[in-house]
Structure formats: C-alpha cells, structure tokens
Amino acid sequence: MSNINKIKGYRNMIGKTQSEMAKELDISSQSYYNKENGYVSFKDKEKIKIKNMLIPLFPKITIEDIFFD
C-alpha cells in the first residue's frame, strides 16, 4: 500500500475529513490535500499530531508505521 493510501486510510479510520485534519494541523485545506496526496511532505510536528490522533485506535503505532513503508 502506498503512503498516500495509508494516510488517507488512517484519516478515514478516525472519521475526519481533509478539512478537519487541516484544522487540527493548523494548515489550509489545500495544504493538507497536497500533503495527503504526496505532492508535499508532512512536517515533523504534523506527523506527531497525526500519530497522537491515532493513538486511541492504535496504542503502539509509530510515525514509521504511518508515513513509511
């Protein structure tokens, strides 16, 4: 599975839209779209925020699990 599909899949698992994720990360919806679709990389602080959103569902998840194959 590509990183793009993984990130979208995780976002869907926590029930958030791209716009909601953008608000959580304090970036524009367009910026989130570009990042989720692999045009731009997520910043480290954004990766940490996404990981923290996923901890309730996946207590042992790592940034590597989310963003790297």
Buried (B, 14 or more C-beta within 10 A) or exposed (E): EEBEEBBBEBBEEBEBEBEBBBBBBEBEBEBBBBBBEEEEEBEEEBBEBBBEBBEEEBEEBEEEBBBEE
